[in-house]
Amino acid sequence: MQVTRATAKAGAYLLAAALTVGLTPAAYAIGDKENQAPSGPSGGANGNTLMAGAGQTSIEVTQVSGGKGSSNKPVVPVDPNWRPPACWYEPVATSEQVKDAVERLKKEPNKDLVPVTPTLSWGRDLMVDHYEKGKTQSDGAKGYKDFNLGKDGKFWRGVVNPDMEDDPEAYDCEENLFWQDAGTVPKIKNAPSPEVLASYAYDQIKVPDTEVELKPEGKSTVNLPTWVWLDKGKFEPVKVRAELPGTGIWAETTAKPVGLHLEPGTSDAETFPADGDCPADEDGGIGTPYTKGSAKEDPPCGIKYLRATGGQSYEMKASITWEINWEGTGGAGGRLPNGTFEGTQDVTVQEIQSINR
């Protein structure tokens, strides 16, 4: 049976649903079952942060530099086993916002629910018991008398990476909406950190389209090398900054081009170097621009086609490797897996025409 992307996605949702069922009993500790329901990815519909869906993160991402002529696609990690964080916790509401949500539930108990985890929403009775009356849940989680009004801090909740909703690990942030004092970060699994923000920003890096400079332009000639190089100004490092407001946590993730790999699009060709890997030089350039009189020389980076294309072009692939580093709050920093971005260009190869007299 052929497995389509839609089929795989449906299977992931079934697995996620099974995991959610396994987490349900703790959530039924206060009130009756009619006062809670799975919130799903969409969450509430009131428009504020508290009622927003599981994928509505408050992380602010800005591209600080680079990325001229950006594509619409991020780099692809070289390491197939590396993944960005599937979920994390972040502040979502003040005491006043939680109180306002509960007041709305009291007026219209059947209209909305409050998402207390990425997958679970509570109704009026549960919210009143735990966040207004301060009742402790059967699992020992203490309640909050009068919504913690007058205290300095916010209520936090798990957030699902919108690009990882089908991943089972997206359901690892199931702590019910909890209080955290201002200026502190919860000491729990999946708490936000500079590395979490750096990894999240990895998928937000937009690099230039991988279109290399060719000489000769338009048409190559059999047995004469085609010079390949990258525009140093266009392929400069790309820096992305991610910040989580209200926490003081930030990270800057930088992608720097370090190499180019060429695939001619046919076996009837030679690459320079022989393995097709052209490293970047010290100033970030890759390859050497063609200069007049170099047509017959072997280029530092290029291709020699051995057969003409005829009526159809060769599809040359050029893949740039980007080295990814990050730095963040408190002097934190490190490496993330290299990323690649591939582009294709059509190359027409002609025979040299000669006339014997």
Solvent accessible surface area in square Angstrom, and as a share of the most:
residue,aa,sasa,rsa
1,M,209,0.93
2,Q,152,0.68
3,V,95,0.55
4,T,65,0.38
5,R,209,0.76
6,A,75,0.58
7,T,64,0.37
8,A,55,0.43
9,K,91,0.39
10,A,52,0.41
11,G,35,0.34
12,A,20,0.16
13,Y,78,0.30
14,L,132,0.65
15,L,87,0.44
16,A,5,0.04
17,A,53,0.41
18,A,63,0.49
19,L,74,0.37
20,T,20,0.12
21,V,107,0.62
22,G,60,0.58
23,L,80,0.40
24,T,26,0.15
25,P,94,0.59
26,A,50,0.39
27,A,5,0.04
28,Y,77,0.29
29,A,33,0.26
30,I,13,0.07
31,G,45,0.43
32,D,72,0.37
33,K,142,0.60
34,E,164,0.73
35,N,23,0.12
36,Q,15,0.07
37,A,35,0.27
38,P,102,0.64
39,S,20,0.13
40,G,26,0.25
41,P,67,0.42
42,S,90,0.58
43,G,24,0.23
44,G,23,0.22
45,A,95,0.73
46,N,57,0.29
47,G,75,0.72
48,N,47,0.24
49,T,54,0.31
50,L,0,0.00
51,M,2,0.01
52,A,21,0.16
53,G,6,0.06
54,A,11,0.08
55,G,12,0.12
56,Q,116,0.52
57,T,34,0.20
58,S,38,0.25
59,I,15,0.07
60,E,100,0.45
61,V,52,0.30
62,T,80,0.46
63,Q,72,0.32
64,V,79,0.45
65,S,53,0.34
66,G,21,0.20
67,G,8,0.08
68,K,118,0.50
69,G,58,0.56
70,S,53,0.34
71,S,14,0.09
72,N,142,0.73
73,K,136,0.58
74,P,47,0.30
75,V,3,0.02
76,V,93,0.54
77,P,36,0.23
78,V,86,0.49
79,D,58,0.30
80,P,121,0.76
81,N,129,0.66
82,W,49,0.17
83,R,121,0.44
84,P,16,0.10
85,P,30,0.19
86,A,7,0.05
87,C,5,0.03
88,W,1,0.00
89,Y,4,0.01
90,E,1,0.00
91,P,14,0.09
92,V,8,0.05
93,A,1,0.00
94,T,41,0.24
95,S,4,0.03
96,E,95,0.43
97,Q,65,0.29
98,V,0,0.00
99,K,74,0.31
100,D,76,0.39
101,A,2,0.01
102,V,0,0.00
103,E,60,0.27
104,R,88,0.32
105,L,4,0.02
106,K,78,0.33
107,K,165,0.70
108,E,92,0.41
109,P,47,0.29
110,N,152,0.78
111,K,137,0.58
112,D,31,0.16
113,L,56,0.28
114,V,0,0.00
115,P,5,0.03
116,V,0,0.00
117,T,2,0.01
118,P,4,0.03
119,T,10,0.06
120,L,17,0.08
121,S,4,0.03
122,W,1,0.00
123,G,1,0.01
124,R,86,0.31
125,D,49,0.25
126,L,0,0.00
127,M,0,0.00
128,V,19,0.11
129,D,22,0.12
130,H,4,0.02
131,Y,0,0.00
132,E,44,0.20
133,K,108,0.46
134,G,23,0.22
135,K,101,0.43
136,T,75,0.43
137,Q,6,0.03
138,S,99,0.64
139,D,90,0.47
140,G,48,0.46
141,A,40,0.31
142,K,161,0.68
143,G,18,0.17
144,Y,36,0.14
145,K,150,0.64
146,D,66,0.34
147,F,1,0.01
148,N,13,0.07
149,L,59,0.30
150,G,84,0.81
151,K,128,0.54
152,D,112,0.58
153,G,14,0.14
154,K,82,0.35
155,F,0,0.00
156,W,9,0.03
157,R,6,0.02
158,G,0,0.00
159,V,2,0.01
160,V,7,0.04
161,N,2,0.01
162,P,60,0.38
163,D,97,0.50
164,M,25,0.11
165,E,48,0.22
166,D,49,0.25
167,D,18,0.09
168,P,53,0.33
169,E,80,0.36
170,A,0,0.00
171,Y,31,0.12
172,D,67,0.35
173,C,0,0.00
174,E,35,0.16
175,E,93,0.42
176,N,28,0.14
177,L,1,0.01
178,F,30,0.13
179,W,33,0.11
180,Q,30,0.13
181,D,82,0.43
182,A,53,0.41
183,G,81,0.78
184,T,64,0.37
185,V,50,0.29
186,P,10,0.06
187,K,203,0.86
188,I,68,0.35
189,K,152,0.64
190,N,42,0.22
191,A,20,0.15
192,P,5,0.03
193,S,37,0.24
194,P,27,0.17
195,E,96,0.43
196,V,28,0.16
197,L,0,0.00
198,A,0,0.00
199,S,10,0.07
200,Y,16,0.06
201,A,0,0.00
202,Y,0,0.00
203,D,32,0.17
204,Q,46,0.21
205,I,0,0.00
206,K,59,0.25
207,V,0,0.00
208,P,0,0.00
209,D,65,0.34
210,T,5,0.03
211,E,105,0.47
212,V,7,0.04
213,E,76,0.34
214,L,29,0.14
215,K,72,0.31
216,P,53,0.34
217,E,132,0.59
218,G,68,0.66
219,K,108,0.46
220,S,2,0.02
221,T,20,0.11
222,V,12,0.07
223,N,88,0.45
224,L,53,0.26
225,P,6,0.04
226,T,3,0.02
227,W,15,0.05
228,V,0,0.00
229,W,39,0.14
230,L,6,0.03
231,D,67,0.35
232,K,98,0.42
233,G,44,0.42
234,K,61,0.26
235,F,6,0.02
236,E,55,0.25
237,P,61,0.39
238,V,0,0.00
239,K,58,0.24
240,V,1,0.00
241,R,58,0.21
242,A,0,0.00
243,E,65,0.29
244,L,2,0.01
245,P,60,0.38
246,G,76,0.73
247,T,27,0.16
248,G,57,0.55
249,I,13,0.07
250,W,70,0.24
251,A,0,0.00
252,E,23,0.10
253,T,0,0.00
254,T,34,0.20
255,A,0,0.00
256,K,88,0.37
257,P,2,0.01
258,V,47,0.27
259,G,13,0.13
260,L,4,0.02
261,H,64,0.29
262,L,3,0.02
263,E,77,0.35
264,P,21,0.13
265,G,46,0.44
266,T,32,0.19
267,S,111,0.71
268,D,45,0.23
269,A,20,0.16
270,E,82,0.37
271,T,21,0.12
272,F,31,0.13
273,P,52,0.32
274,A,98,0.76
275,D,92,0.48
276,G,1,0.01
277,D,69,0.36
278,C,4,0.02
279,P,99,0.62
280,A,28,0.22
281,D,72,0.37
282,E,182,0.82
283,D,99,0.51
284,G,18,0.17
285,G,1,0.01
286,I,1,0.00
287,G,20,0.19
288,T,60,0.35
289,P,65,0.41
290,Y,51,0.20
291,T,83,0.48
292,K,201,0.85
293,G,67,0.65
294,S,9,0.06
295,A,45,0.35
296,K,173,0.73
297,E,97,0.44
298,D,92,0.48
299,P,6,0.03
300,P,76,0.48
301,C,2,0.01
302,G,0,0.00
303,I,1,0.00
304,K,44,0.18
305,Y,2,0.01
306,L,76,0.38
307,R,145,0.53
308,A,26,0.20
309,T,19,0.11
310,G,67,0.64
311,G,93,0.90
312,Q,145,0.65
313,S,46,0.30
314,Y,32,0.12
315,E,91,0.41
316,M,2,0.01
317,K,71,0.30
318,A,1,0.00
319,S,21,0.13
320,I,0,0.00
321,T,36,0.21
322,W,1,0.00
323,E,47,0.21
324,I,0,0.00
325,N,53,0.27
326,W,25,0.09
327,E,90,0.40
328,G,3,0.03
329,T,46,0.27
330,G,85,0.82
331,G,77,0.74
332,A,35,0.27
333,G,44,0.42
334,G,34,0.33
335,R,136,0.50
336,L,11,0.05
337,P,29,0.18
338,N,45,0.23
339,G,0,0.00
340,T,37,0.21
341,F,22,0.09
342,E,94,0.42
343,G,15,0.14
344,T,71,0.41
345,Q,31,0.14
346,D,108,0.56
347,V,6,0.04
348,T,41,0.24
349,V,3,0.02
350,Q,77,0.34
351,E,93,0.42
352,I,112,0.57
353,Q,156,0.69
354,S,97,0.63
355,I,142,0.72
356,N,149,0.77
357,R,264,0.96
